[in-house]
Amino acid sequence: MSAPAPHRWSLRLATLGLWLLCGASLAWWAIRLARPPAAAPVPVAAAEPPAVDAVALARLLGASPAVASDAAEPESAHLVLRGVLAGTRSGQGAALIAVGDKPAKPYRVGAQVAPGLVVQSLGAREARLGAALDGAATMTLELPRPSPSLSPSPPGRGKG
């Protein structure tokens, strides 16, 4: 018998290398599939919206600082809405409400404005008040419409 030719040995070594690669791939997949699955990632809680400083907001909107007094608050008929800052997505916000002759103070949704009246919800130009936060609205305060003398004149109709 004669020894195999050199080209036959190279073919046998190449075949052996391919089988070793197939075995290594099979072992890698077996280890990967036999391992228990990783725990699902914990969902991240949404960040809480930043808290609004109601006093700073009131100053920004032009309200003068309120002075604390021991006198009883006037009844609800003397409430005047001076400004609204309503959150479009959060449903929160603050309303600048003047009670009687006192300067306007900011009231957040859920805050008590007068005895038996809390701010229930806010709109673009209104604040709804009621006896409880989730009850029926008993009063709606609206911002006054701007007077025509304060609205800008149409283009081409300027004074002069």
Buried (B, 14 or more C-beta within 10 A) or exposed (E): EEEEEEEEEEEEEEEEEEEEEEEEEEEEEEEEEEEEEEEEEEEEEEEEEEEBEBEEBBEEBEBEEBEEEEEEBEEBEEBEBBBBBBEEEEEBBBBBBBBEEBBBBBBBBEBEBBEEBBBBBBBEBBBBBBEEEEEEEBBBBEBEEEEEEEEEEEEEEEEE
